[in-house]
Amino acid sequence: MSTNSEPFSIDIVSDVACPWCYVGKKKLELALQTVGDQILPQVRWRPFQLSPEIPEEGIDYKEHLTQKFGSLDRLDGAWQRLTDIGKSVGIPFRFEDIPKATNTLVLHALVAGLSTLEEQAKLVDLFFSANFTEGKDLTDKETIWKVAEPLYKDRDKFETIFADPELKENIRQEILYYHQNGISGVPYFIIGGKYAVSGAQDPSVFVEVIETVLKERESEKQNQ
């Protein structure tokens, strides 16, 4: 298939406190490597909160998830499964090192506060890594600043975004929109503005959907 010079949108509804979203990101990246220069991907990270009820100061991570899973054995099993899957895509998960479950609203606001899709994607990746592989406390403002500093650089801009109630409300409304449109779990990928892929699917699934969109676009051009 010939090189497609048109932008190709990929929207990812995700939460940076979601390990499956991190896995899904890596699997999409593998798919994009396979697709190569057939597309110019425009990846947009869309906000979602798995646990919006968590207070701003956070709560103990292991305790929070033990309550969600119902027992420590179930949690340990889930962590082991994710650790094994993470290794296969280059993520060294360190769940035992994560201090707190985080209310991610302000993290989403900081992502949205950056001006380009590339910068937003880099900050999402930094938050994923800080949370899941470095065991950083993303309820602590100074820790968040150190993670975001390479992209924000200007502390005043960071402070403004961090404290902006309007931006946070915009994030809440966007999350509500996804709920109202039937998205109850993440990651959730919208490929080419047309097809949805739910969950951290194998790279081959993403490749198949991308190629389907490209074939349909080619067919439409020929029929014009």
C-alpha positions as CSV (number, residue, x, y, z in Angstrom):
1,M,0.0,0.0,0.0
2,S,1.3,3.4,-0.8
3,T,2.4,5.9,1.8
4,N,-0.5,7.8,3.3
5,S,0.6,11.4,3.9
6,E,-2.7,12.4,5.6
7,P,-2.8,12.6,9.4
8,F,-4.3,9.5,10.9
9,S,-6.1,10.1,14.2
10,I,-5.8,7.7,17.1
11,D,-7.6,8.8,20.3
12,I,-6.8,6.9,23.5
13,V,-9.2,7.2,26.4
14,S,-7.0,6.3,29.3
15,D,-6.0,6.9,33.0
16,V,-2.4,7.2,34.0
17,A,-3.2,5.2,37.1
18,C,-4.3,2.3,34.9
19,P,-1.6,-0.4,34.3
20,W,-3.5,-1.9,31.4
21,C,-3.5,1.5,29.7
22,Y,0.3,1.5,30.0
23,V,0.4,-2.0,28.4
24,G,-2.1,-0.8,25.7
25,K,0.2,2.1,24.9
26,K,3.2,-0.2,24.4
27,K,1.2,-2.6,22.2
28,L,-0.1,0.3,20.1
29,E,3.5,1.5,19.7
30,L,4.5,-2.0,18.5
31,A,1.7,-1.9,16.0
32,L,2.7,1.5,14.7
33,Q,6.2,0.2,14.1
34,T,4.7,-2.6,12.0
35,V,2.6,-0.2,10.0
36,G,5.6,2.1,9.5
37,D,5.3,5.0,7.1
38,Q,1.8,4.0,5.8
39,I,0.4,6.5,8.2
40,L,1.3,9.7,10.1
41,P,-0.3,9.0,13.5
42,Q,-1.8,11.8,15.5
43,V,-2.2,10.4,18.9
44,R,-4.6,12.2,21.3
45,W,-4.7,11.2,24.9
46,R,-8.2,11.5,26.4
47,P,-8.9,11.6,30.1
48,F,-10.6,8.9,32.2
49,Q,-10.6,8.2,36.0
50,L,-10.9,4.7,37.3
51,S,-11.2,5.9,40.9
52,P,-12.5,9.5,41.0
53,E,-13.5,9.0,44.6
54,I,-9.9,8.9,45.8
55,P,-9.2,12.1,47.9
56,E,-6.5,14.5,46.6
57,E,-4.1,13.3,49.3
58,G,-4.4,9.7,48.0
59,I,-4.8,6.5,49.9
60,D,-2.6,3.5,50.5
61,Y,-2.2,1.8,47.2
62,K,-2.1,-1.9,48.3
63,E,-5.0,-1.4,50.7
64,H,-7.1,0.4,48.0
65,L,-6.6,-2.4,45.5
66,T,-7.1,-5.2,48.0
67,Q,-10.5,-3.7,48.7
68,K,-11.3,-3.6,45.0
69,F,-10.1,-7.2,44.3
70,G,-11.7,-8.6,47.5
71,S,-8.6,-10.3,48.8
72,L,-4.8,-10.0,48.9
73,D,-4.5,-13.3,47.0
74,R,-6.5,-12.0,44.1
75,L,-4.5,-8.8,44.0
76,D,-1.2,-10.7,44.0
77,G,-2.4,-12.8,41.2
78,A,-3.4,-9.8,39.1
79,W,0.0,-8.1,39.8
80,Q,1.9,-11.3,38.8
81,R,-0.1,-11.5,35.5
82,L,0.5,-7.8,34.7
83,T,4.2,-8.1,35.7
84,D,4.6,-11.0,33.2
85,I,2.7,-9.1,30.4
86,G,4.7,-6.0,31.2
87,K,8.0,-7.7,30.7
88,S,6.8,-8.8,27.2
89,V,6.3,-5.2,26.1
90,G,9.2,-3.6,28.0
91,I,7.5,-2.4,31.2
92,P,9.3,-3.3,34.5
93,F,6.2,-3.0,36.7
94,R,7.0,-2.4,40.4
95,F,3.6,-2.5,42.0
96,E,5.0,-3.1,45.5
97,D,6.8,0.2,45.4
98,I,3.8,2.3,44.6
99,P,3.0,4.3,47.8
100,K,-0.5,5.7,47.1
101,A,-3.5,5.3,44.9
102,T,-3.9,8.7,43.2
103,N,-6.8,10.9,42.2
104,T,-5.5,11.6,38.7
105,L,-7.7,14.7,37.9
106,V,-4.8,17.1,38.3
107,L,-2.5,14.9,36.2
108,H,-5.0,14.9,33.4
109,A,-5.2,18.7,33.7
110,L,-1.4,19.0,33.4
111,V,-1.4,16.8,30.3
112,A,-4.2,18.9,28.7
113,G,-2.3,22.1,29.7
114,L,0.5,21.4,27.2
115,S,0.2,22.9,23.8
116,T,1.1,20.0,21.4
117,L,0.1,16.4,21.1
118,E,3.7,15.4,21.2
119,E,4.3,17.1,24.5
120,Q,1.1,15.6,25.9
121,A,2.1,12.1,24.9
122,K,5.6,12.6,26.5
123,L,4.0,13.7,29.8
124,V,1.6,10.8,29.8
125,D,4.6,8.5,29.3
126,L,6.5,10.2,32.2
127,F,3.5,9.8,34.5
128,F,3.1,6.1,33.6
129,S,6.7,5.5,34.3
130,A,6.8,7.5,37.5
131,N,3.8,5.7,38.8
132,F,4.4,2.1,37.8
133,T,8.2,1.6,37.4
134,E,9.7,4.3,39.7
135,G,7.3,4.1,42.7
136,K,6.8,7.9,42.9
137,D,4.1,9.5,45.0
138,L,2.0,11.3,42.4
139,T,-0.2,12.9,45.1
140,D,2.8,15.1,46.1
141,K,3.0,18.4,44.3
142,E,6.8,18.6,44.3
143,T,7.1,15.1,43.0
144,I,4.6,15.9,40.2
145,W,6.6,19.0,39.3
146,K,9.9,17.1,39.0
147,V,8.2,14.6,36.7
148,A,6.5,17.4,34.6
149,E,9.5,19.9,34.6
150,P,11.1,18.6,31.4
151,L,8.0,19.6,29.5
152,Y,6.7,22.5,31.6
153,K,10.0,24.2,32.3
154,D,8.2,27.3,33.6
155,R,7.1,26.7,37.2
156,D,4.6,29.6,37.0
157,K,2.7,27.9,34.1
158,F,2.8,24.6,36.1
159,E,1.3,26.3,39.1
160,T,-1.4,28.0,37.1
161,I,-2.5,24.7,35.5
162,F,-2.2,22.8,38.7
163,A,-4.6,25.2,40.5
164,D,-7.0,25.9,37.6
165,P,-10.5,24.8,38.6
166,E,-12.0,25.5,35.2
167,L,-9.6,23.2,33.5
168,K,-10.3,20.4,36.0
169,E,-14.0,20.9,35.5
170,N,-13.4,20.6,31.7
171,I,-11.7,17.3,32.4
172,R,-14.6,16.1,34.5
173,Q,-17.1,17.0,31.7
174,E,-15.0,15.2,29.1
175,I,-14.9,12.0,31.3
176,L,-18.7,12.3,31.7
177,Y,-19.1,12.5,28.0
178,Y,-17.2,9.2,27.6
179,H,-19.3,7.5,30.3
180,Q,-22.5,8.8,28.6
181,N,-21.2,7.2,25.3
182,G,-20.8,3.8,26.9
183,I,-17.1,3.8,27.8
184,S,-16.9,2.2,31.2
185,G,-13.4,0.7,31.0
186,V,-10.0,1.8,29.7
187,P,-7.9,1.7,27.6
188,Y,-10.3,2.5,24.8
189,F,-8.9,3.4,21.4
190,I,-10.7,5.2,18.6
191,I,-8.8,4.4,15.4
192,G,-9.0,6.7,12.4
193,G,-12.1,8.4,13.9
194,K,-14.1,5.4,13.0
195,Y,-13.3,2.1,14.7
196,A,-13.1,1.3,18.4
197,V,-10.7,-1.1,20.1
198,S,-11.3,-1.8,23.7
199,G,-8.6,-3.1,26.0
200,A,-4.9,-3.7,25.7
201,Q,-5.2,-5.9,22.5
202,D,-2.3,-7.6,20.7
203,P,-0.5,-5.3,18.2
204,S,-1.9,-7.4,15.4
205,V,-5.4,-6.2,16.3
206,F,-4.3,-2.5,15.9
207,V,-2.5,-3.3,12.7
208,E,-5.6,-4.9,11.2
209,V,-7.9,-2.0,12.2
210,I,-5.4,0.6,10.8
211,E,-5.1,-1.3,7.5
212,T,-8.9,-1.6,7.3
213,V,-9.2,2.2,7.6
214,L,-6.5,2.7,5.0
215,K,-8.2,0.4,2.5
216,E,-11.5,2.1,3.0
217,R,-9.9,5.5,2.4
218,E,-8.3,4.2,-0.7
219,S,-11.6,2.8,-2.0
220,E,-13.4,6.1,-1.3
221,K,-10.7,8.0,-3.3
222,Q,-11.1,5.6,-6.2
223,N,-14.9,6.0,-6.2
224,Q,-14.8,9.8,-6.2
